Amino acid sequence: MEEKYSAARNLKDIFISAGMILAASVLGYCFWQLGLSEANIIMAYILGVLIISVVTSHQVYSLIASFVSVVVFNFLFTEPRFSLFASDKDYPVTFLTMFVAAFMTGSLAARLKEQAKQSAMSEYRTKILFETNQLLERVKEREKIITVTATQLMKLLDRDMTVYLVEKEKLSEPVFFAVDGRERSSEPASETERQAALWTLKNNRCAGAGTDMFQDADYQYFSIQTNEAVYGVVGIAVRNNPLDTFENSILRSILGECALALENAKNAREKAEAALMAQKEQLRANLLRSISHDLRTPLTSISGNASNLLTNGEMFDEQTKQQLYSDIYEDSLWLISLVENILSVTRIEEGRLHLHLSTELLDEVVAEAMQHISRKKTEHKIIVRALDDFILVKADAKLVMQVVINMVDNAIKYTQKDSVIRVTLKKDGDRAIVEIADDGPGIPDEVKPHVFDMFYSGSMNSADSRRSLGLGLSLCRSIVTAHGGTLTVSDNHPQGAVFTFSLPLEEVNLHE
């Protein structure tokens, strides 16, 4: 492909040169017909050589054009005309002067063109370097950093390349990048190529084509390194076409930027992992501290009531026994609910909460949840009402039940006896809305932003004087968010609080 392109370019330059000499000859003939001096005709040929120097790809064409111009001028415009002889003894000096002037003019034009080309190339490479720096600042993942670097290097060098990343001080499988637009791919490298890349990794020096090590390789290998670590090895296809000094310099600058970006990504990843570990440790510490403090009261109550029944049961009347049984049962239910919340929160924090979505009738899910509400619900009036028929949702029924149970239990806990708790179901666009409203003391405005925070229980006192771990509402928010919904709190009028959460509606097509 390269040879065909070079042959076509050379043929084009030959036609351009011949055409310009022909045009200069026609212009010179016009000057001759007008009776102008030979100096003007010579200037026409010098102008042609100058144009040839600018538009052709190599200086040799201006040199040949200078010689051919002298010959054509001698043939067409010196006596005797249409021959290569010159009768005037001054003509050799004229020919020499014409050749030197044409050659020097052509050389200067070619040099200026080359300088302009180098300047444009330098500007382009500097632009690539600056663009690479900006792009690398925007990406944080290692694979994207490598892709950006390889793309910019292909723009700069117009060469295929291969990249080996370092995994646990060993080279990964190479990833190949092609300038012809082929997709990046992982493909096995020859043993020579891999050994050259491995030598670069171990010695932190160039190897492969164009170096003293592994000269028969097709790629030249460079390390992606900082002062402290090597993050990968890049191979540039240079067989029979080595990099020039400026390309080598820009290449190393881009690889340096890549290494710095990889180091920053590694540091950010390690920092995030450390923060996550610290968060998990804090969660674990908070759970242990809260459990050790808050489980003592119900466990003490259960063990005390059970001990009384075992040792003094025959002395208690039936009403007292029933009360003790009821207390034990309520405390055990509270502990079961608490343990369920703790397990669910742990799964969410560790990323192990998996939704088992199915199409559910929302009023059936809420009705089932009502069967598991605290026994203290008999002290309150709970009203469940659906404003729309057949509210179908795409949800995990068990988790939605846990949300409803937690929120209704929360309303029971923080409201006085004989209060009214209303659970309202309705549709709103493509969402199903569940509202749990009570007529209790409400929630102060300064507390509202924190009610969904884990381990936050505020200054509100529970109706049963039992402290809360502050897990319920935080868990509810996590479950609702996992379903793609929202959970909010607002004031109920004239008094109380309203907790509202949404779930996505499920559309079901009925075929008769």
N, C-alpha and C positions, 0 to 999 in steps of 0.2 A: 504494500500500500504506500509506504514512504517513498519507494523507488519510483512508482508511477507518478506520485505527486511531484517529485523532484524533476522528472523528465518533462512533465507538462509545464512546470514553471520555467524550465530552461527554454523550451520551445516558444513559450509566450514572450520571454525576454528577447529572443532572437528576432521574432517578428516585430517587436516594438523597436528594436535597434535599427532594423532594416527600414522600417517605415519612417523613422525620424530622419535617417540619412537621405531617404528619397524626398521627404518633405523639405529638408534643408537644400537639396539640389534644385528642387522646383523653385524655392524662394530665391536661391542664388541665380537661377536662370532669369527670373523676373528682374532681379537687380541688374543683370548683365544686359538685358533688353532695354532697360531704362538708362543705360549708360553709366551706371554707378561704378565706383572704383572696386578693385579686387578686395580691398579691406572690408567693404560691406559684405561681400560674398563670404569671406572668411568668417565674419562674425555670425552669419547664418549657420555655418557648420559648427562653430563653437557653441552657439545656442542649442543646436541639436544634440551635441555631446553632453551639454549640461542637463538637458531634459532626460537623456538616456541614463545619466548617472543617478538622477533622482528616482526614476520609475522602475529601474531594473533591480534585481536582487543581489547583484555582485559587482564589485568594482572592475572586474575583468572586461565587462561589456563596454565601459567607458574607454578603457585602454584600446580595445579593438576598434571601437567607433572612432577614436582619435586617428588611428592609422588609416582606417578605411576612408575617413573624411579627406585626409591629405591626398590619398590616391584618386578619389573621385574628383576633387578640386583640380588636380593636375590633369586628369583625363578630359574634363569638360570645359575648363575655363583658362587653361594656359596654352600658349602657342608652342608647337603645333597642336591644335585641338584634336580630341578623340584619339590621343596616343599618350603613352606614358613617358614621353621624352619632353624635356623643357629646353627651349632654345635660349632663353635669357639666363645669363650667368647668375642673376640675383635670385632666381627661383629656388635653388636649394636652401638658401637662407630663409626665404619666405615659407617654404614647406616645413623647415625645422621649427621656425617660430610658431607656425600654425599648429604643428603637432604638440609642441611643449605647452602652448597656451591652452589648447583643447584638453590635453591630458591633465594639466594642473587644475583647470576649472572643473573638470569632471571629478578629479580626486577630492578637491575641496567639497564639492557638492555631495559626493558619496560619504565623506567623513561627517559632514553636517547631518546627513540623513541617518547615519549610524549613531551619532550622538543623540539625535532626537529619539531614535528607537530605544536606545539604552535608557534615556531619561524617562520615556513613557513606561518602559518595563520596570524601572526602579520605582516609579510612582505607583504602578499597578501592584508590585510586590509589597510596597509599604501599605497600600490600601488593604491588601489581603491580610497582612499582619495585624493591622488595627481592627479589621472586621473580625478576625479570629479571636482577638482579645475580648471584644464585645460579646460575641456569641458564647464564648466559654464562661463568661460571667453569668449568663442566663440559665445555663444547664447545670444540674447537680448530680444526675445519675452517671455512673461510670460509662455505661454503654453509649449514652448520648454524647458524652465528652469525646470518646474515641471516634464516633461517627462525624462529629463536627470537625475534629482535627483532620481526619482522613479526607473529608470533602474539601476543606480549605487547601490541603496539600496537593490534592489532585488539580484544583484550580490553578495553583501556583506552578506546579511542575509538569502538568499534563502527562502523568505517568501512573501506571497501575501500582498498587501497594498492598502490603499484607501487614497485619497487626497481630502480635502475640501479647496477651495480657499475662501478668504474673499472678499466679494463684499459689499461695503458700510456698513461695520461693521457687516455684516451677512454672514453666511456660504452658499456657493453655493451648488449645487447638487454634491454628491461625484463622483469622477472618480476612477474607480477600475483598478488596475494593477495586473496581475497574472504572477507567475513565470513559468507557463507551456506554455507560449507563446501565450495565448489568447490575442486578441486585447483589448486595453484599452477601457473601456466602462463606461457610466454613468448609474448607477443603483440605485434604491431607497434603502436606508439603513433602518434597523430596528430602532424603536424609541429609544431603549436602546443605540445603536451605535451613533445615531445622538445626543442624549442628552449628551453622554460622550464627543463627539467632541465639542459640544457647551460649556460644562463646562470647557474644556481645553482652548477654545478661551477666555472665560470670566475671568478665574482665572490664565491663563498662567502657568498651572501645568499639570503634567501627569494625565491621568484618563483612566479607562477601565481595561482590564484584567491585573492582577498582581499588581494592586494598591488598595488603600482603597476606591476609588470612582468607582461605576459602575463595580463591580467585575465580574458580570455575562456577560459582553461584551466579544466578541471574539477578539477584537482588543485593543491594547494599544495605546493611542493617545498622540502625542507630538506636540507642537506648532512650527511653522516656524516663528521665531521672531528675531527682532533686539532690540536694547535698547529702541526704540521709537514706534515700531509698530509690530503687528502680521499680517502676510501675508497669513497664512493658517494653517491647521491642518493636520498632517499625522497620519494615523492609521496603525500599524504593527500587522499582525496576530500572536499572541503569545499564544493562548489558549493551555494549558497543556505543553507549551514549552517556558518558559520565556527567555528573553534576558540575556546573561551574562554581567558582568561588562564591559569587553572590548568592546563588541558589542554595549552596551549602550553608551559608550564614543565616539566611532567612529560615531555612528548614530547621536549623538548631534553635532559632528563636521561637518558632511555633511549637516545637517539641518541648521547650522549656515552659511555655505557657500551658501546654497540655499537662505536663507533670505537676505544675502548681495547682491546676484545676483538680486533678486527680487527688492530690494531697489534701486540698480543701474539702473535697467530697468525702474522703476517708475520715478526716477529722470531724466533719459534721455528722457522719454516720455513727462514729464512735461516741460523739457527744449525745446524739439522740438515744443511742442504746443505753448509755450511762444514765440519762435522764429517765428513760423508761424503767430501768432497773431501780433507780432511786424511788420512782413513783410507786412501783410495785412493793418495794420494801416499806415505804410509808403507808401504803394501803394495808399491808400485812400487820404493821405495828399498830395502826389505828384499830383494825379489827380485833387484834388480840387485847388491846387496852380496853376497848369498848365491851367486848364480850366478857372479859374477866370482871368488869365492873357491873354491867347491866344484867348479866344472867344470874347474878347472885340472888337477887330478890325473888324471882319466880322459882328458882331451884330450891331456895330456902323454904319458900311457901309450900311447894310440893312435898318436900321431904318432911317438913313439920306437920302438915295435915295428915300425910300418910302415917307418920309415927303416932300421932294422936289416935287415929283409927285402929292401928295395930295394938296399942297398949291400953287405950281407954274406950274402945269402941262399944263395949257392952254398957258403958255408963252414959252414952249419948242417946238422946231421943232421936226419933226418925227424922225430924226436921233438921236437927243439927248435922246428922250424918249426910243428908242430902245437900246441905250447904257446903260441907267439906268436900264431898264428891264433885260438886259444881266448881268449886275453887280450883281443885286439882285439874279438872278437865279444861277450864279456861286457861290456866297457866300452861298446860301442855300444848294447847292449841297455839298460844302466843309463841311458845318456843319453836314449834314446828314452822310457823309462819316466818319467824326470824331466821331460822336455819335455811329455809327456802330462799329468802332474800339474800342471805350471805352467799349461798352457792351461786345464785344467779349473778350477783355483782361480781364475784370472782371470775365467772366465765366471761362476762362482758369485758372486764379489765384485761384479761388474758387473750381476748380475741377469739374465744371458743364458743360464743353464742351463735348458734346456727338456727335460722328460722325455718320452720316446717310449714310453708304456706299452703293454704287450701281455701276453697270458697266456703265461707261460713255465714249463717244467718245471725246478724249481730244481736238481736233480742234473745236468741237462744243461748249465745255465749254469756250475755249479761245475766240471764236467768240462772244458768249453771253457777256463775260466780256468786250469786246471792245465796246459794246453798252452803257456801263455805265462809260466809261472813261471821265475824265474832258473835258469840252468843249474847253479847251485850246489845245486839241489835233489837232485842225485845224491849229495851228501855228507850228506843227511838222509833220514830215513824219513818219508814223507808218507802218511798213511792217511785216505782219504775214506770216510765211512760215512753212509748214510741210514737213520734209525730208522723212517721211515714211507714208504710207497709213494705215488707220484704227488703229490708236494708241488708244487702249482701256485701261482704267485705272479703278482700284477699289478705288473710292474716294467719298467724300462728295462734290457734284458739287457746292453747294452754297459757301462753304468755299474755294474751289480752285479758284472760281471766285473772291472771296475777295482778295486772294493772288495776282492774276494777276492784278486786279484793283489797289491795293496798290502799286505794284512794277512798273507798267507802269506810274501811277500818280507820283510816286517818280522820275522816269526818266524825265517826263515832267517838274516837279517842279525845278529840279536842272540842266537842260540843257538850252542852249540858243535857241532863236527862229530859226526855219528852220532846227533844228537838226534832225538826222535820228535815230529812235528807231526801232530795229529789234527784233521781237519775233519769236524764232525758236523752233519747236517741232521735236523731234526725239526719236528713241529707242536706248537703250544701255543695251544689255543683258536682264535682267528681269526688267528693269527700263524704265520709260518714263522720258525724260529730257525736261525741258522748260528753254530756255535761253532768258533773256531780256537784250539786249546790246544797249548802247547809245554811241554817239560820243561827249559827253560833256566834262567838265574839269576833270572828273575822281575823284577817291577817294584816298587821300594820304595814304601811307602805315601805318602811325601811327594811322590813323582813322579806318582802316579796322577791327581790332579786336573788335571795339566797336559799329559798325553800327547796330548790332542786339540787343544791350542793350536797355532796356526800358528807355524812357525819354532822350535818347541820340540823339541829332540832329547835333552834330559837329559844326564846324565853317563855314560850307558851307551856303551860302545865297540862299534863295529861289528865283526863277525867278520872283515870284509875290510879293517879299518882305514880305511874310507872314511867321511868325515863325511856326515851326512844333512841335507838342507835342512829337515826337519821339516814337510813338506807332506803326506805320505801319510795319516797318521791324521786330520789336520784335514779333508782332502778326503773321506776315507771317512765321517766324521761328517756332513758337509754333504750328501753323496749319500744316505745312509740317512735323514737327517731330511727331505730333499725327498720321499722315498717315504712319509713318515709313520711311520717306524720309529725305533728307538733303537739306540745303540751304546754298550756299556759294557765295562769291563775289571775283572777280578777275579783272585784268586790261584788257581793250579792246585796241587793237592795230590798228592804231597808237595812239589813245587817247580815253578816255571814260572808262566806267565801264561795267562789265558783271555780272548780278545776275543769278545764276543757281539753280534750284530746281528740285528734282526728286520725282516721285510717282511710286508705284508698278504697273506693267503691269497686266492686267487681261487676262487670256487665255480663249478663247471661242471656244468650239468645234462645228463646223458646220456639221449638218447631212443632207445629201441630201435625 
